[in-house]
């Protein structure tokens, strides 16, 4: 395992700037998730770290070792990178054992050492007895496990995972993701996971980095990026969010749907308030001062439900635990019990 430091990285293809003055770092053994829309530069960053793309500017360090400078780039095969692509990319003509051993330098390892590594990796991914099988005989989840074993067999400095679970069905995806993250943590492996899935990013990583247009615009712990987004757009990217029009007075008070009292001072700015659905409580007790509405929709998930309530020309999402006895058409009172996250209109991204 090793630390990673990416500093002021730029990558251009012709006149098109793909990565723009991007800086990013990981401590030894940390797992990061790169979260962002297609085309924002996630895979380009991964491939730059792996040595598959030569940056235009900036540096990349593994620990104290400089592996990438605009005028000096360490070849990818010397970086000890474990790379797990989206489709697993197993060699179809090689057995599972041969796939796992592919990255091991035969001049540095004896046959007994290679056999031991294969056995160790198969135990790690719980596929003992699959040595002689071909990739075509494995399920999608099993192929992903083998791809991870191949990546870990070389005892990599860093493991890079480029959306390895995206082709799997939801139930298998969740189980396999949990297993893979547990394996990485057990080996104290520094790793980067590229994903479009905000839930995957939050549950998997120590650090979540949100990318837009070739830049990392916010990074921090899952708790920080979820609870303290720097903009409404980031809030929506990291979880369900209600974005409401708001105004802030010169006395510092914020006025929005759940606090519509008259301002004590003049309005100093117009903006928006971000509220998470679990930060709103509902009840059947309605008073003259209550903010109330009518339940328009209930999405039931078993352990909880997302309830949509029509309130004063707004559709308000509320997450509540089950079981409950609310029904569509019920009139309920709403109370905002979370923090007031106010963003002036000038905050765009």
C-alpha positions as CSV (number, residue, x, y, z in Angstrom):
1,X,0.0,0.0,0.0
2,X,1.1,3.6,-0.6
3,X,-0.2,7.1,-0.5
4,X,-1.2,9.0,-3.6
5,X,-0.8,12.7,-4.5
6,X,-2.1,14.2,-7.7
7,X,-1.1,17.8,-8.0
8,X,-2.3,20.4,-10.6
9,X,-2.9,17.7,-13.2
10,X,-3.9,18.7,-16.7
11,X,-4.8,16.4,-19.6
12,X,-5.6,17.7,-23.1
13,X,-6.6,15.9,-26.2
14,X,-5.8,18.3,-29.0
15,X,-7.4,21.6,-28.0
16,X,-9.9,20.0,-25.6
17,X,-9.0,20.2,-21.9
18,X,-10.2,17.0,-20.2
19,X,-8.6,17.5,-16.7
20,X,-8.2,21.0,-15.5
21,X,-5.7,21.8,-12.7
22,X,-6.9,18.9,-10.7
23,X,-5.4,18.1,-7.3
24,X,-6.3,15.0,-5.2
25,X,-4.6,13.0,-2.5
26,X,-5.1,9.7,-0.5
27,X,-3.4,8.4,2.6
28,X,-2.1,4.8,2.8
29,X,-4.9,2.3,2.8
30,X,-7.7,4.9,2.1
31,X,-10.4,4.2,-0.4
32,X,-11.7,7.0,-2.6
33,X,-14.8,7.2,-4.8
34,X,-14.8,9.5,-7.9
35,X,-18.4,10.5,-8.4
36,X,-19.7,12.4,-11.4
37,X,-21.6,12.3,-14.7
38,X,-20.3,10.7,-17.9
39,X,-17.6,12.8,-19.6
40,X,-16.5,14.7,-16.5
41,X,-13.0,13.1,-16.6
42,X,-13.2,10.3,-14.0
43,X,-11.8,7.5,-16.2
44,X,-9.2,9.9,-17.7
45,X,-7.9,10.6,-14.2
46,X,-7.8,6.9,-13.4
47,X,-5.9,6.1,-16.7
48,X,-3.5,9.0,-15.9
49,X,-2.7,7.5,-12.5
50,X,-2.2,4.1,-14.1
51,X,0.2,5.5,-16.7
52,X,-2.0,4.8,-19.7
53,X,-2.3,8.5,-20.5
54,X,0.5,11.1,-20.4
55,X,-0.7,14.3,-18.6
56,X,-0.1,17.6,-20.2
57,X,1.0,19.2,-16.9
58,X,1.1,18.4,-13.2
59,X,2.6,15.6,-11.1
60,X,1.6,12.2,-9.7
61,X,3.4,10.7,-6.7
62,X,3.1,7.2,-5.2
63,X,4.4,7.9,-1.7
64,X,7.6,9.8,-2.2
65,X,8.1,8.4,-5.7
66,X,7.4,10.7,-8.6
67,X,5.8,8.6,-11.3
68,X,4.5,11.3,-13.6
69,X,5.8,14.7,-14.7
70,X,5.1,16.3,-18.0
71,X,8.6,15.6,-19.1
72,X,9.0,12.3,-17.3
73,X,6.5,9.4,-17.1
74,X,7.1,6.1,-15.4
75,X,5.8,3.3,-17.7
76,X,2.5,1.7,-16.5
77,X,4.0,-1.7,-16.1
78,X,6.5,-0.4,-13.5
79,X,3.9,1.4,-11.3
80,X,2.5,-1.8,-9.7
81,X,-1.1,-0.8,-10.4
82,X,-4.0,-3.2,-10.0
83,X,-6.5,-2.2,-12.6
84,X,-10.1,-3.6,-12.6
85,X,-12.0,-2.3,-15.7
86,X,-15.8,-2.1,-16.1
87,X,-16.1,-5.5,-17.9
88,X,-13.4,-7.3,-15.9
89,X,-11.4,-7.9,-19.1
90,X,-10.4,-11.5,-18.3
91,X,-8.4,-13.3,-21.0
92,X,-11.0,-15.7,-22.5
93,X,-8.3,-18.2,-23.7
94,X,-6.7,-18.5,-20.2
95,X,-8.0,-20.5,-17.2
96,X,-8.9,-18.7,-14.0
97,X,-5.6,-19.7,-12.4
98,X,-3.7,-18.3,-15.5
99,X,-5.7,-15.1,-15.4
100,X,-4.8,-14.6,-11.7
101,X,-1.1,-15.3,-12.3
102,X,-0.9,-13.2,-15.5
103,X,0.7,-10.1,-13.8
104,X,3.3,-12.1,-11.8
105,X,6.8,-11.8,-13.2
106,X,8.0,-15.3,-13.9
107,X,11.6,-14.2,-13.4
108,X,10.9,-13.1,-9.8
109,X,8.6,-15.9,-8.6
110,X,9.1,-19.6,-8.4
111,X,6.4,-22.0,-9.6
112,X,5.6,-22.9,-6.0
113,X,5.3,-19.2,-5.1
114,X,2.9,-18.6,-8.1
115,X,0.8,-21.6,-7.1
116,X,0.6,-20.4,-3.5
117,X,-0.4,-16.9,-4.7
118,X,-3.2,-18.4,-6.9
119,X,-4.4,-20.5,-4.0
120,X,-4.4,-17.6,-1.7
121,X,-6.3,-15.4,-4.1
122,X,-8.9,-18.0,-4.8
123,X,-9.5,-18.4,-1.1
124,X,-9.7,-14.6,-0.8
125,X,-12.5,-14.4,-3.4
126,X,-14.1,-17.7,-2.3
127,X,-13.7,-19.5,-5.6
128,X,-11.6,-22.4,-4.4
129,X,-11.7,-25.3,-7.0
130,X,-12.2,-22.9,-10.0
131,X,-8.5,-23.0,-11.1
132,X,-9.1,-24.9,-14.3
133,X,-12.3,-23.2,-15.3
134,X,-12.5,-20.8,-18.2
135,X,-14.0,-17.2,-17.9
136,X,-17.0,-18.2,-20.0
137,X,-18.0,-20.7,-17.3
138,X,-18.3,-18.0,-14.7
139,X,-21.1,-15.6,-13.8
140,X,-20.6,-11.8,-14.1
141,X,-20.0,-11.5,-10.4
142,X,-17.5,-14.3,-10.4
143,X,-15.6,-12.8,-13.3
144,X,-15.4,-9.5,-11.3
145,X,-14.0,-11.4,-8.3
146,X,-11.3,-13.0,-10.5
147,X,-10.4,-9.6,-12.0
148,X,-9.9,-8.2,-8.5
149,X,-7.8,-11.3,-7.5
150,X,-5.6,-10.7,-10.6
151,X,-5.2,-7.0,-9.5
152,X,-4.3,-8.0,-5.9
153,X,-2.0,-10.9,-6.8
154,X,0.8,-8.5,-7.7
155,X,0.6,-6.8,-4.3
156,X,-0.2,-3.5,-6.0
157,X,0.7,0.0,-4.6
158,X,-2.8,1.1,-5.6
159,X,-5.9,-0.6,-7.0
160,X,-8.0,1.3,-9.6
161,X,-11.6,0.2,-10.1
162,X,-13.4,1.6,-13.1
163,X,-17.1,1.0,-12.5
164,X,-16.6,-2.8,-12.0
165,X,-20.1,-3.4,-10.7
166,X,-22.2,-1.4,-13.2
167,X,-23.2,-4.4,-15.4
168,X,-24.5,-6.5,-12.5
169,X,-28.1,-6.7,-11.2
170,X,-29.0,-4.6,-8.1
171,X,-28.9,-7.4,-5.5
172,X,-25.6,-9.0,-6.7
173,X,-24.1,-5.5,-7.2
174,X,-24.6,-4.6,-3.6
175,X,-23.3,-7.9,-2.2
176,X,-20.3,-8.0,-4.4
177,X,-19.4,-4.4,-3.8
178,X,-19.5,-5.0,-0.1
179,X,-17.2,-8.1,-0.5
180,X,-14.8,-6.2,-2.7
181,X,-14.5,-3.3,-0.3
182,X,-14.0,-5.7,2.6
183,X,-11.2,-7.4,0.7
184,X,-9.5,-4.1,0.0
185,X,-9.7,-3.0,3.6
186,X,-8.4,-6.4,4.8
187,X,-5.3,-5.9,2.7
188,X,-5.1,-2.2,3.7
189,X,-5.0,-1.4,0.0
190,X,-5.1,2.2,-1.3
191,X,-7.8,2.2,-3.9
192,X,-9.9,4.5,-6.2
193,X,-13.4,3.5,-7.3
194,X,-15.0,5.3,-10.3
195,X,-18.8,5.3,-10.1
196,X,-22.0,7.1,-11.2
197,X,-23.9,5.7,-8.2
198,X,-24.1,8.1,-5.3
199,X,-25.1,5.3,-2.8
200,X,-22.1,3.2,-4.0
201,X,-19.8,6.2,-3.4
202,X,-21.1,7.0,0.1
203,X,-21.1,3.4,1.4
204,X,-17.7,2.3,-0.1
205,X,-15.3,5.2,0.4
206,X,-13.3,7.0,3.0
207,X,-13.1,10.0,0.7
208,X,-15.7,11.0,-1.9
209,X,-14.5,13.3,-4.7
210,X,-17.2,15.0,-6.8
211,X,-16.1,15.8,-10.4
212,X,-17.5,18.2,-12.9
213,X,-15.9,19.3,-16.2
214,X,-12.4,17.9,-15.5
215,X,-12.2,19.4,-11.9
216,X,-12.8,18.1,-8.4
217,X,-15.3,20.6,-7.0
218,X,-15.7,19.0,-3.6
219,X,-14.0,16.2,-1.7
220,X,-14.3,15.0,1.9
221,X,-15.7,12.2,4.0
222,X,-19.0,10.7,2.9
223,X,-20.6,12.4,5.9
224,X,-19.2,15.8,5.0
225,X,-20.2,15.8,1.3
226,X,-23.7,14.6,2.2
227,X,-24.3,16.9,5.2
228,X,-22.2,19.9,4.0
229,X,-22.6,20.2,0.3
230,X,-21.1,23.4,-1.2
231,X,-24.0,23.9,-3.6
232,X,-27.5,22.7,-4.3
233,X,-26.2,20.8,-7.4
234,X,-23.7,18.9,-5.2
235,X,-26.5,18.2,-2.6
236,X,-28.6,16.6,-5.4
237,X,-25.5,14.6,-6.6
238,X,-25.0,13.0,-3.2
239,X,-28.5,12.1,-2.2
240,X,-32.2,12.9,-2.3
241,X,-32.7,16.6,-1.7
242,X,-35.5,19.2,-1.6
243,X,-34.3,22.5,-3.1
244,X,-36.6,25.4,-2.1
245,X,-36.6,29.1,-3.0
246,X,-35.4,31.3,-0.1
247,X,-34.3,34.7,0.9
248,X,-31.9,35.9,3.6
249,X,-32.4,39.1,5.6
250,X,-29.8,41.6,6.7
251,X,-30.2,40.3,10.2
252,X,-29.0,36.8,9.0
253,X,-32.4,35.1,9.2
254,X,-33.4,32.8,6.4
255,X,-37.0,32.8,5.0
256,X,-38.4,29.8,3.1
257,X,-41.3,27.4,3.1
258,X,-40.8,26.3,6.7
259,X,-40.0,29.8,8.0
260,X,-42.1,32.3,6.1
261,X,-42.3,34.9,8.9
262,X,-41.7,38.5,7.9
263,X,-38.1,39.5,7.8
264,X,-36.9,41.7,10.6
265,X,-34.4,43.4,8.3
266,X,-34.2,44.1,4.6
267,X,-33.7,41.2,2.2
268,X,-29.9,41.0,1.5
269,X,-30.0,38.1,-1.0
270,X,-32.2,35.7,-2.9
271,X,-31.2,32.0,-3.0
272,X,-32.1,28.4,-2.2
273,X,-32.4,26.2,0.8
274,X,-31.4,22.5,0.7
275,X,-33.2,20.0,2.9
276,X,-32.8,16.2,3.1
277,X,-36.0,14.2,3.2
278,X,-35.1,12.6,6.5
279,X,-34.9,16.1,8.1
280,X,-38.7,16.7,7.8
281,X,-41.1,15.2,10.3
282,X,-44.8,14.7,9.7
283,X,-47.7,14.2,12.0
284,X,-51.5,14.3,12.1
285,X,-51.5,17.0,14.6
286,X,-52.3,20.2,12.7
287,X,-52.4,23.6,14.4
288,X,-53.2,27.1,13.0
289,X,-49.4,27.7,12.9
290,X,-48.6,24.4,11.2
291,X,-47.2,24.0,7.7
292,X,-49.5,21.4,6.3
293,X,-50.1,19.5,3.1
294,X,-51.8,16.5,1.5
295,X,-50.0,13.2,0.8
296,X,-49.9,12.8,-3.0
297,X,-47.7,9.7,-3.3
298,X,-46.1,7.0,-1.2
299,X,-43.1,5.0,-2.4
300,X,-42.8,2.1,0.0
301,X,-39.4,0.2,0.4
302,X,-40.1,-2.0,3.4
303,X,-37.5,-0.5,5.8
304,X,-38.7,3.0,5.0
305,X,-40.8,5.0,2.6
306,X,-40.5,8.2,0.6
307,X,-43.7,10.3,0.9
308,X,-44.4,13.1,-1.5
309,X,-46.6,15.8,0.0
310,X,-48.2,18.7,-1.9
311,X,-47.5,21.9,0.1
312,X,-48.3,25.4,-1.2
313,X,-47.4,24.7,-4.8
314,X,-44.4,22.6,-3.8
315,X,-43.8,18.9,-3.8
316,X,-42.0,18.0,-0.6
317,X,-40.3,14.7,-0.2
318,X,-40.2,13.2,3.3
319,X,-38.4,9.9,4.3
320,X,-40.0,8.1,7.2
321,X,-39.2,4.7,8.8
322,X,-41.7,1.8,8.5
323,X,-44.1,0.7,9.7
324,X,-46.5,3.7,9.4
325,X,-50.2,4.3,8.9
326,X,-50.2,7.3,6.5
327,X,-52.2,7.0,3.3
328,X,-52.4,9.0,0.0
329,X,-54.9,11.8,0.6
330,X,-54.1,12.3,4.3
331,X,-53.6,15.9,5.5
332,X,-50.5,16.2,7.6
333,X,-48.4,18.8,9.4
334,X,-44.7,19.2,8.4
335,X,-41.8,20.3,10.5
336,X,-38.2,20.9,9.4
337,X,-36.0,19.6,12.1
338,X,-32.6,19.7,10.3
339,X,-30.0,22.4,9.5
340,X,-30.9,25.3,7.3
341,X,-28.4,25.1,4.3
342,X,-28.8,28.4,2.5
343,X,-27.1,29.1,-0.8
344,X,-27.2,32.5,-2.5
345,X,-28.2,32.6,-6.1
346,X,-24.6,33.2,-7.1
347,X,-23.7,29.7,-6.0
348,X,-24.2,27.5,-9.1
349,X,-22.1,24.4,-8.8
